[in-house]
Amino acid sequence: MSGPWIDRDILVKNAKRFTRAHGLFLRRHGPRISSLVEIAVYNSIVDYYKHFGYTATGANLGPKKSFRYKLTSSGLTENYSFFKVQKAGDTFHILHNISIQSSHHDHMYFTADVVISNRNGATTQKLKSGRRHSFVSREDLITFAEVKHLNPFPEVLFNFMGLVLEFMPMLVEKTCVICDSGGQLCPIIAFTGPGSNHTELIQEQLTKRYGINIVFSTSSSFGALTGLSDMNCYSKPPAVSVADQLARPRRKFVID
């Protein structure tokens, strides 16, 4: 035998006993596991700001101050709750399942699982069809996170880089500064499942190259993100005026 022997009948018996005991819970919550994992990551990001001294306040609460998570990609922001985090004049909104505007086109969007925006939050506009939609404009976007209830694989990791290029191209174009702490969180993609040797290599290389955050095995922390304080952050270099650029000494080239 290549491994330890277990009586198959006992395994089947134990599985049936478990489903009889917890069948109602599984029927009610099984299809919602992905949504519950999203909520766990959302709450982790709120905790990240609280860890760094921000005050987190629930906004647009429901009856009896209940927090209404946005578990669908459709729907207007004003019908759901969000967290407002504040410290020393800085205000950010942590939004759930909201569209973000492309950095390259005014009418291209993608719905991210978690979005952090500046104090302007989400914008709601009326479409030509008469319907309204809510989104975070490119100017107001700070970062976003994607949550995957599956094992990581190469295609989904490389696809995430396409999202970064479309919605936060400054990381790819190297026009922001990557740091270990301070600033704002770089985009995050989190998986409940563990990585293989190959996906761990991709994780290492993409993180090193672009500063994004790739997290594996969140199932071990019940879906929550751990080590947030050590994740990659970014800051934008201070804007340089035209006058300052002209005042800089010019490098002289000598042609022999």
Secondary structure, 3 states (H helix, E strand, C coil): CCCCCCCHHHHHHHHHHHHHHHHHHHHHHHHHHHHHHHHHHHHHHHHHHHHCCCEEEEECCCHHHCCCCCCCCCCCHHHCCEEEEEECCEEEEEEEEEEEECCCCCCCEEEEEEEEECCCCCEEEECCCCCEEEEECCCCEEEEEEEECCCCCHHHHHHHHHHHHHHCCHHHHCCCEEECCCCEECCEEEECCCCCHHHHHHHHHHHHHHCCEEECCHHHHCCCCCCHHHCCEEECCCCCCHHHHHHCCCCCCCCC
